[in-house]
Amino acid sequence: DVKVTQSSRYLVKRTGEKVFLECVQDMDHENMFWYRQDPGLGLRLIYFSYDVKMKEKGDIPEGYSVSREKKERFSLILESASTNQTSMYLCASSLWSGRVSNEQFFGPGTRLTVL
Amino acid sequence: ILNVEQSPQSLHVQEGDSTNFTCSFPSSNFYALHWYRWETAKSPEALFVMTLNGDEKKKGRISATLNTKEGYSYLYIKGSQPEDSATYLCAFRQGAQKLVFGQGTRLTINP
């Protein structure tokens, strides 16, 4: 079974703090993704990575950065957390697609509250 | 940013009834259409990946159809059960690696 784990289920931080969200997958997937989910908006892609040290901006990268030093681990960094970054954050991984139909496997999510 | 629309946004159905909902997506540059089920406090899990116009997929009481020419997919649930309560997400494959998600349909089954 593919397993994607995230470091915390719930996190409360203060405005201006630096926040690290960690994601680990155990299936040797090349691709890893960070999404946020807000009511009525669905999942929106923040960043993704298709290889170690490689990253690409998604649709809403502002205020975020990422790090992928090892294939199995993909970190999302909020350099200076703000209240509008209060959200559910989901990590996912998938195989590199030459296969059109490859699915993404998701972690359980981290609900981040910024006060 | 591509637009993927799901309707309705929420749905309440009586146990035993059948239901369906819609995902609309761009009809050009189609790679694949994914359906996920996301139960509360769990990870989203894949239901179907559909790649060909006219595709029909089935898993138990849940089935899906795909029309890539007009840009829509239907998800059907036959004889709804309480365990079907979840948010159902569709996602359009934009290029080879990325998915663009709709806002989801939140389904509640009333016993």
Interface residues (C-beta under 8 A of the other chain):
Chain A: V4 N31 F33 Y35 G40 L41 G42 L43 R44 L45 F48 Y50 G58 D59 L90 S94 W96 S97 G98 V100 S101 N102 E103 Q104 F105 F106 G107 P108 G109
Chain B: I1 V4 Q6 Q9 Y31 A32 H34 Y36 A41 K42 S43 P44 E45 A46 V49 T51 L89 A91 R93 A96 Q97 K98 L99 V100 F101 G102 Q103 G104
